[in-house]
């Protein structure tokens, strides 16, 4: 289920409304496949409450295990290195989300502290840009 690790499933129309609003605000990068107009994923980097850079991403289930998340996030990391070289980039995922943990490790992130948030075990990952 999409959003299984983000608080549960939401209606398709609501998901589109949320994505469109964030794209319009300029704080979300839409991922499309070459020659296709469908948005298959979204990637963003924002500042956390303590002013750290935090990566967030979401991809459609039918695109999983095809390398699109790896390619998209890898490209974003390259751009971030040019602007924020030496800074730390963080990402948090549920401990139960094994695919996301593997993705972050493949991208060079190091596994960090574990904590409970939203009633679930979370793991924070970090990468030096």
ABEGO torsion letter per residue (X at the ends): XBGAAAGEBBBAAAAAAAAAAAAAAGABBBBBBBGBABBABBBBBBBBAAGBBBBBBBBBAAABGAGAAAAAAAAAAAAAAAAABGBBBBBBBBAABAAAAAAAAAAGBBBBBBBBBGGBBBBBBBBBX
